[in-house]
């Protein structure tokens, strides 16, 4: 039986693929008001603005490529039983080759009915516009989780965290709940690393390794594959 590895990622893992983070300098929430573009109230007030915001995000994701961190994480699957839990709405983990990816905050390449969250569909890369409807006739919205909405995959995610023997948490400010609270579920005995370019206080028994995702994550992965401690 392969050992269980859990990757918990945030926007920083995709930063070196050219995708903007949220809270760094130049981050998206410095340019946009989160309640205007990422909340049910913002959608009710100005759906065109919300669609425009996410259409830009989708275009950026489609033209981005996975980086060395995404690829190193995918490589782990040869040796470990790996689950990736990501707060990211991009699909770079999948495109790098990871096969089990849980998107806590949804997926930008999918749309869902604005009436029934269970009615979802894959987008072929085109922008979403007012007037694009689901099979039952209601307006489509991005299949992402907005502030104030339930994170429906939390229960499943908690189980994976609790069962993991090794954890890498990478590129997240750990400020958005409930996602950030997931790590509380980690086993005391598991080997845990937090990777970030910025100084951070490591949570729940993590060891902090400062540096960019593309430098530090491949290092950890190579050590693990070679049977060494990073
Ligand atoms: P943040 O923008 O809050 O945090 C990104 C973290 O990545 C910061 O701690 C950076 O220091 C770090 N970072 C930046 N570049 C890096 C690099 N090259 N290598 C390693 N670390 C790097 O992004 P998240 O924590 O993912 O939710 O944000 C969480 C949620 O807040 C998002 O999923 C989104 C947002 O609002 C929703 O929209 C619901």
Boltz pocket constraint, residues with backbone or C-beta under 6 A from the ligand:
constraints:
  - pocket:
      binder: B
      contacts: [[A, 9], [A, 10], [A, 11], [A, 12], [A, 13], [A, 15], [A, 16], [A, 21], [A, 22], [A, 23], [A, 24], [A, 27], [A, 38], [A, 87], [A, 88], [A, 105], [A, 145], [A, 146], [A, 147], [A, 170], [A, 171], [A, 172], [A, 173], [A, 174], [A, 175], [A, 176], [A, 195], [A, 196], [A, 197], [A, 198], [A, 211], [A, 212], [A, 213], [A, 214]]
      max_distance: 6.0
